[in-house]
Amino acid sequence: MVDEKKCITCGACVSICPVGAIKIINGKATINQKKCIKCMSCAQFCPVGAIDINTEKSTKEKN
């Protein structure tokens, strides 16, 4: 999940994602769960720690 309050829209996650699962939409990074392979590159590369892949599934299930 991307914490929109922390995301600074730097695009680092977009550039590091090996499958192109992340796009900037409405000024914030958004992860396409169908494309995401859970490699954690985006979470490791994010300079502000705005991405936590471990919470992505539980957040999706709640919606």
trRosetta pair geometry for C-beta under 8 A, 3 or more apart (Angstrom, degrees):
i j d omega theta_ij theta_ji phi_ij phi_ji
1 31 7.6 -129 -108 31 25 129
1 51 7.3 173 82 -148 36 54
1 52 5.7 -12 51 64 81 83
1 53 7.8 159 5 -103 51 20
1 55 4.5 -58 14 95 121 102
1 56 4.8 -180 -42 -86 67 60
1 59 4.8 81 -84 4 133 156
2 7 5.6 32 172 -64 108 133
2 13 8.0 -156 -103 55 118 173
2 28 6.4 148 125 161 136 104
2 29 4.8 -166 -127 85 155 94
2 30 6.6 -110 23 -95 145 35
2 31 6.3 154 -28 -11 107 100
2 50 5.7 27 -160 140 73 100
2 51 5.5 -22 -100 -97 68 76
3 6 4.2 41 96 21 114 111
3 7 6.5 170 84 -28 58 84
3 50 4.7 -132 53 -156 88 71
3 51 7.5 -139 10 -67 79 30
3 52 7.3 49 -31 4 103 102
4 7 5.5 -43 -134 23 36 118
4 28 4.9 -12 -126 -137 92 156
4 50 7.9 92 -69 -168 15 120
6 48 5.1 179 169 129 96 117
6 49 6.5 -70 171 83 150 68
6 50 3.7 -174 99 -100 110 91
7 28 4.9 89 94 -144 150 88
7 29 5.4 -152 -140 19 137 95
7 48 7.2 167 -103 72 25 131
7 50 4.3 128 -72 -178 64 161
8 47 7.6 -49 39 71 129 106
8 48 5.6 112 -7 -12 112 149
8 50 7.5 -168 -1 -34 69 145
9 24 6.0 78 -146 -136 94 125
9 27 5.6 -58 -82 -177 148 64
9 28 6.3 -90 -78 -97 96 37
9 29 7.0 -179 -106 -35 55 78
10 47 6.4 15 30 27 165 120
10 48 8.0 141 -4 -3 128 109
11 14 4.7 -50 -161 37 70 120
11 15 6.0 65 143 -21 87 102
11 24 6.4 -46 -93 -49 84 130
11 29 7.9 168 -98 -83 36 105
12 15 6.1 -63 -152 39 30 106
12 16 6.2 14 159 -10 67 115
12 42 7.9 133 110 -145 80 66
12 45 5.2 -160 149 138 110 104
12 46 6.1 153 83 -104 124 43
12 47 6.2 116 -3 -14 162 94
13 16 6.0 -65 -140 43 29 103
13 17 6.2 41 161 -40 66 103
13 22 4.9 -84 129 139 102 168
13 29 5.2 50 61 -141 137 153
13 42 3.8 50 -143 -146 99 102
13 45 6.3 154 -90 82 56 111
13 46 5.7 10 -63 -78 106 91
13 51 6.1 121 -102 -40 143 150
14 17 6.3 -47 -148 13 25 114
14 22 4.9 -132 -94 103 59 104
14 23 6.6 75 -115 -109 114 29
14 24 6.3 -48 -59 -32 144 90
14 29 6.8 -143 -48 -121 91 103
16 41 4.9 -157 143 146 111 113
16 42 6.0 161 80 -87 113 56
16 45 4.4 127 -12 15 171 172
17 20 5.9 140 108 -77 113 18
17 21 5.3 -134 -178 39 139 77
17 22 4.7 162 -34 17 154 106
17 41 6.4 161 -97 81 43 121
17 42 5.7 12 -76 -64 91 109
18 37 7.4 -46 70 37 106 131
18 39 6.4 21 25 27 119 164
18 41 6.6 101 -15 11 94 158
19 35 5.3 180 128 166 117 96
19 36 7.2 165 70 -108 131 26
19 37 5.6 116 -13 -10 147 112
20 35 6.6 -70 85 169 68 148
21 31 5.7 28 136 -158 101 74
21 32 4.7 -133 -161 54 74 88
21 33 7.8 94 -171 -68 122 14
21 35 3.7 -175 -103 100 93 109
21 36 4.3 138 171 -73 162 64
21 37 7.5 -172 -28 -2 146 70
22 29 5.6 -4 -172 -167 112 102
22 30 6.9 156 -151 75 62 41
22 31 5.3 -26 -96 -98 82 66
22 32 7.4 -148 -72 9 32 79
22 42 6.0 127 -44 -104 153 145
23 29 7.6 152 82 -149 27 56
23 30 5.7 -24 66 60 75 93
23 32 7.3 45 4 -29 101 105
24 27 6.9 3 176 -127 100 13
24 28 6.9 162 -151 79 69 17
24 29 6.0 -42 -96 -89 64 52
24 30 7.3 128 -125 12 16 84
25 28 6.7 -36 68 64 62 68
25 30 4.5 -14 27 3 116 138
29 42 7.9 165 168 -170 148 131
29 50 7.2 118 40 106 127 129
29 51 7.2 -51 98 -74 142 112
31 36 5.5 36 173 -68 110 134
31 42 7.4 178 -94 72 119 169
31 51 7.6 104 -48 -136 133 115
31 56 6.7 -56 84 -125 143 134
32 35 4.3 41 96 23 113 110
32 36 6.4 172 85 -29 56 86
33 36 5.4 -45 -134 23 35 119
33 56 6.5 167 -104 163 107 119
33 60 5.9 61 -84 -91 166 150
36 53 7.6 -180 174 -134 135 108
36 56 7.4 -74 102 152 166 164
38 53 5.6 131 -137 175 76 138
40 43 5.0 -54 -160 43 70 114
40 44 5.7 67 142 -22 88 104
40 53 5.6 -108 -95 9 71 147
41 44 5.9 -64 -147 42 29 107
41 45 5.8 15 161 -12 68 118
42 45 5.9 -65 -138 44 25 104
42 46 6.2 41 160 -42 65 101
42 51 5.0 -61 125 117 101 171
42 53 7.5 118 63 -60 103 107
43 46 6.0 -38 -144 10 27 116
43 49 7.9 36 -167 -141 72 55
43 51 4.3 -129 -94 101 68 103
43 52 6.3 88 -122 -99 125 31
43 53 5.4 -96 -37 -15 137 98
46 49 5.9 143 103 -76 113 18
46 50 5.3 -132 179 37 142 78
46 51 4.8 157 -31 16 153 104
52 55 4.7 40 106 16 112 109
52 56 7.4 -175 101 -35 62 78
53 56 5.4 -33 -159 -5 46 124
54 57 7.9 -56 -179 22 33 97
55 58 5.7 -65 -158 47 55 107
55 59 5.6 55 147 -26 83 110
56 59 5.9 -64 -149 37 26 109
56 60 6.3 25 157 -20 64 109
57 60 5.7 -55 -148 35 31 112
57 61 6.4 31 155 -20 65 106
58 61 5.7 -52 -147 35 33 113
58 62 6.7 37 153 -24 63 103
59 62 5.8 -53 -154 29 33 113
59 63 7.0 27 152 -18 63 105
60 63 6.1 -61 -156 32 34 108
